[in-house]
Amino acid sequence: MTAPLRDIQQKSVIVTGGARGIGRAIALRFLQCGAHVVIADVDESGVATARELSEDGYASKVHFVRCDVSKRSDIEALVAETTGHFGTVDVLVNNAGIFPRCDMLQMDEAFWDHVLDVNLKGTFMLCQTVVPSMIERSSGAIINIGSNHANAGEPATLAYAVSKGGIVTLTRNLAKALAQHRIRVNCVQPGWIASEGEMARWKTAGMDEANITAHMSRMGLGRMQTGEDIADAVLFMASDMSRQITGQVLVVDGGNSVR
C-alpha cells in the first residue's frame, strides 16, 4: 500500500485530527502515494507533525491548519486555506473526534453537547462545506471515521457511541444524495487501536505494555491494531480501487467483532 497509486497522485486531501494517532498515519499514507495533504487539528502539535513530515521529504505537499471542527468559522477557513494552497479538495477524511468517558447519570448537558458537536456536527459541517466544489467537478471522496462503539458501546461511552452511530447514518444518507454527482461517501470503522492515547490510558489503569500486548494478542487476527491498518483502509476507500463503493461501512477490527 505504500507504493504510489496513480489516481491518488496530486490529489488534495484534508485529514482532520491529523496531528497524531490514526490521523497522522492517514496523512502519511496519502503523502507516500503522492497526494497533497492538509493536516487539520485543534492541537498545535500539528505544527510539529507537519514539520516532521516536511523534513521527511514532503515539504511541498503537506500543510497544517489549526481547526476546531465544532466551529463553522474554523471549518470555512480550513477549506478556504486548502483550496488556496492546493487548488481543490478532492478527498475529505473526517477523522477528528474526542473520546471522553462519563456515565449517563453523571453526564451533564455540556458534556453531551461537546462530544456531539465535535464528533458528529463537525463531520456534517465539513461535508456541507466541501461538497459544493465537489459537485462542480462531479467527483470527490469523503471518508468518515467511525467506531465499533456505534454497534455496542460501554456504560461510560454513551455520548461517543451515539455520535459514531450518527456518523454511520450521515454516511449512508449523504452517499445516496451525492451519488448522482459521482461523489462517494463511506465510513471506515476501526476497532481498538494501539494509539498513544489508548496506550497511556491502559497504563494509567495499571496495565504494563507486556500485559497490553498479551491482551491484544487474543484479538481475532492475533495482534494489536495500529493507525497504519486504518490508513490503508482509508486509502482504499479514497482510491479508484473502490470506485463502485459508496454508502458502506468498512469494519477494520482484526476480526474482533465476529469472535
C-alpha positions, -999 to 999 in steps of 0.1 A, spaced: 0 0 0 30 23 3 37 22 -35 22 53 -52 -13 49 -67 -16 68 -99 -51 81 -92 -41 94 -57 -11 113 -70 -16 151 -69 -50 148 -52 -57 173 -25 -67 157 8 -79 172 41 -73 149 72 -90 163 103 -74 152 136 -42 147 117 -17 158 142 -12 124 158 -25 88 161 -48 75 134 -49 109 117 -12 112 114 -9 77 99 -36 85 74 -19 118 64 14 100 59 -1 72 38 -16 98 14 17 116 12 35 84 4 11 79 -25 18 114 -39 -11 134 -26 -11 169 -12 -23 168 24 -37 194 47 -34 183 84 -62 200 103 -62 198 141 -72 219 171 -40 207 187 -10 229 179 12 198 178 1 196 142 27 222 135 54 198 146 38 169 127 38 189 95 74 200 101 85 164 107 67 152 75 83 181 56 117 171 68 109 135 57 107 147 21 71 160 18 78 198 22 58 209 -8 30 185 -2 20 189 35 4 219 52 -10 224 87 -42 244 95 -54 248 131 -91 240 131 -117 234 158 -142 213 138 -171 223 162 -168 258 148 -182 267 114 -159 297 111 -128 274 116 -141 249 90 -147 276 64 -113 290 70 -98 255 67 -114 248 33 -105 283 20 -69 278 30 -68 243 15 -82 255 -19 -58 285 -18 -29 263 -11 -36 232 -33 -65 243 -55 -92 218 -46 -104 194 -20 -106 160 -37 -107 139 -6 -120 147 28 -112 124 57 -133 132 88 -111 117 115 -113 144 142 -130 132 173 -130 131 211 -135 101 234 -142 113 269 -158 89 294 -188 96 316 -217 75 329 -251 86 317 -263 95 352 -233 118 358 -234 133 323 -244 170 321 -257 188 290 -224 205 283 -206 171 281 -231 157 258 -232 187 235 -194 189 233 -190 153 222 -218 156 196 -205 190 184 -170 177 177 -177 142 165 -210 144 146 -218 181 139 -182 188 129 -183 159 104 -216 172 90 -203 208 87 -171 197 69 -191 177 44 -215 206 39 -186 229 32 -166 208 8 -194 192 -12 -204 222 -34 -170 223 -51 -171 185 -55 -204 188 -72 -190 214 -96 -162 189 -105 -185 159 -105 -160 140 -83 -149 136 -48 -145 111 -20 -155 115 17 -143 90 43 -158 93 77 -140 76 106 -165 57 128 -161 32 157 -173 -2 167 -188 16 197 -216 26 172 -227 -11 174 -221 -19 210 -210 9 234 -200 8 270 -216 24 301 -191 53 301 -190 59 263 -227 67 256 -222 101 241 -193 88 220 -212 58 208 -242 79 198 -220 103 179 -204 74 160 -238 59 153 -248 92 138 -218 92 115 -230 58 100 -264 73 93 -249 105 79 -226 85 57 -254 64 42 -277 94 37 -250 116 20 -239 87 -2 -274 84 -16 -279 121 -20 -245 127 -37 -242 96 -59 -257 115 -88 -228 139 -86 -202 110 -86 -192 118 -50 -186 87 -29 -191 87 9 -180 58 30 -172 51 66 -141 32 80 -150 18 114 -119 9 135 -119 -14 164 -94 -9 192 -62 9 181 -29 10 199 -27 48 197 -6 69 221 -37 80 240 -51 45 244 -18 30 255 -15 58 281 -50 52 293 -44 14 298 -11 21 316 -29 45 339 -53 18 346 -24 -4 358 -15 -25 328 21 -25 316 30 -28 279 36 -66 281 1 -72 296 -15 -49 269 3 -68 242 -8 -102 256 -44 -89 259 -44 -77 223 -29 -109 210 -62 -125 218 -79 -104 191 -92 -123 161 -61 -119 139 -37 -122 168 -21 -87 172 -27 -51 182 -40 -28 155 -22 3 146 -31 36 128 -14 22 97 -41 -5 95 -68 21 94 -48 43 70 -46 15 44 -84 11 46 -89 48 42 -66 49 12 -85 21 -4 -118 40 1 -103 71 -14 -88 55 -45 -102 42 -77 -99 7 -63 -132 14 -46 -148 34 -74 -181 14 -72 -183 16 -34 -204 42 -16 -226 43 14 -207 15 31 -192 8 65 -158 -10 63 -151 -25 97 -114 -28 105 -111 -45 138 -89 -76 134 -119 -98 134 -128 -89 170 -164 -82 162 -170 -117 148 -155 -137 176 
